[in-house]
Amino acid sequence: MLFFPIQQELDCISERGVIVGKIIFDDTRGKHIFYQPDAVELTAVDQVAINERLSGLDTGLYGIPMQDDD
């Protein structure tokens, strides 16, 4: 699973090269969530990688790089 930063989000790209969803920060919940605009089937390995990244983002282990548009 590749996590590619776009603005304040992370695109989640499977090993097959398919964008399976995005990790975004949900202000109302105060934590990161996995958002899937389209129904793309996830493998067990993909789901484990996404869950680990979500946990790491919420604990501060990982971050999402800020993009400077200037």
N, C-alpha and C positions, 0 to 999 in steps of 0.2 A: 504494500500500500504506500503510495506517494502522497504526501500532504504538501500542496502547493499554495503559497499565500497569494490571495487576491484581495486588495484593500483590507478590510477587517475580517476576512473570512479565510478558510482553508478549503480549497477544492480537494476532495478525496478521490484519488485516481487509482484504480485497481491495477494489478499486475498485467491485465489484458489491455491496459491503456484507456479504459472507459471511466469517465467521471461518474461516480456512483452517488455523489451527494456533496454537501458542504458542511463544514463545522462552523457554526456561528455562535455569537454570544447573545443569549436571551436576557435582556435587561429585566424583564418581569420576574424571571426565575433566579437571576443572579448567577447563572452558570452557563457553560457552553453546551450546545445541543447539536445533534446530527440532524440535518435537514435534507430530505430527499424530494426534490420537486417532481421527479419521475420515478415510477416504480421500477427500480433496477434490483435484480436479485443479488444479494451479498453472499459470498462464501463464508464459512465459519472463520477462516483465517482473516478475511476482510473485517468481519464484525469484531473480532478480538482486537485487531489493530486500531479500529476506530474507538472502541471502548477504552483502550489503553491511552490513546491520545486525548480523549475527552477528560479522563481522570487526571492525566498529567497537566493539561491546561488549567483545570480548576484548582490544582494544588500548587501551581507555579513551577512545576518541573519543565514544562514547555511554554513557549510564548508564540504569539503571532507577530511577525515583524511588521512594523509600521511602514507604510508606503508614503514617500515624499513626492507629491505631485508638482513641486516647485521647480 
